[in-house]
Amino acid sequence: MKWVKTTSTVSTSKERVMSGIPRIKVNNFSTFYYQYEYSLLDAMEAQEIPAPYNCRGGYCGCCRVRLIDGEVEEVQDALYDTVGDEILACCTKPVSHVEIEIPDE
């Protein structure tokens, strides 16, 4: 399953390949390039971004972030139900450039 949140048109597979390595922008932290870690959570940890998590399996919802822009795909099934533009960082990886927001709570 893919989640898409974008202000422009949805890109085709060819356009995604042409755009290169996905860029990840995290609110109040930094922008970095995805190095093909297993999940978005792993990518943030590799950059030493203090992303909240607990189970790493999509059960608890502690790693939920808001997808502001871009496209992600599921790498594992989640049992936690997200609402609106929320995604689970442990269960998704970027397909295109993405911008996410880690909640303050």
N, C-alpha and C positions, 0 to 999 in steps of 0.2 A: 504494500500500500504506500502511496506517495502523498505527501502534504505539500501543497503549493501555496505560497503567500507572496504575491508580487504586485507591484504597481504597474508593471508593463505586461506585455503579452506573454503567454506561456511559451518557453523555448522548446525547440525540437531537440531530439537526441543529437543531431549533427551540430547544432549550435552549442550544446553543452560541451561536446568534444572540442570544438574550436575555441571555446573560452578558456580552456586549460584547467589547472588545478583549482578546485573550489577555495574561495577565500571566506574566512569566518570572522565576522565582526561581533564582539561581545561588548554589551553596554558597560561603560565605566572601566573597562580593562584594556583590551587591545584588539588589533586586527592581525590575523595570521593566516597562513595557508595550511589547508588540510593535508596531512602527511599519510593519509590512508590508514589511520588507526581504525580499530573495530567500530567505534561509535563516536558520536559527538562528545560524550562525557570523557572518553579516553583522550580525545584530541585536546580538550580543555585542560585536562590533568597534565598532559605532556607539555603544555605551555605554562604550567603552574598557576592556572586560574582557579581560584577557590570555588569550584562548583559543588553545590550540595548533592549528596547521594546517600543511599543506605543499602539497598538490596542488589543493585546492578542488574535486576532481572525484569523490571517493569511491573513489580507488584505494589510498591509503596507510594510512588509518585513524588518522592523527595527531589528527584532530579529534573522535575518539570521546568521548562523555560518557555518563554513566549517567542514564537517565530514571527519576526517583524517583516522580513523579506527573504525571498529565496525558496528553494525546494529541497526537501529531505526525503529519504526513503527509510522504511523500517528494516532493521537488521535482525530483530527478534520480536516476537509477539509480546504485547503488553497486556496485563490484566487490569491495570489502572486505567480508568476512563478519563481522558483529558477533555477539556472544555474549550471551545472556540479555537483560538490560535495557539494553544498550548501544545507542546510536544515533550516527549520524554527523552532526555539527552542520552540515557543509557540504551535506548532502543532504536535510535535513528542515526543516520550519517548524512552529510550534505551531498547533494547531487549537483547543485549549482552554488554560486556565491550566496551566502546566507548572512543575515543579521539576526541575532538573538538577544533576548533580555533575560538576565537572571533575576528572579524576584527578590525583593528586599527581605521578605519574611524568612 
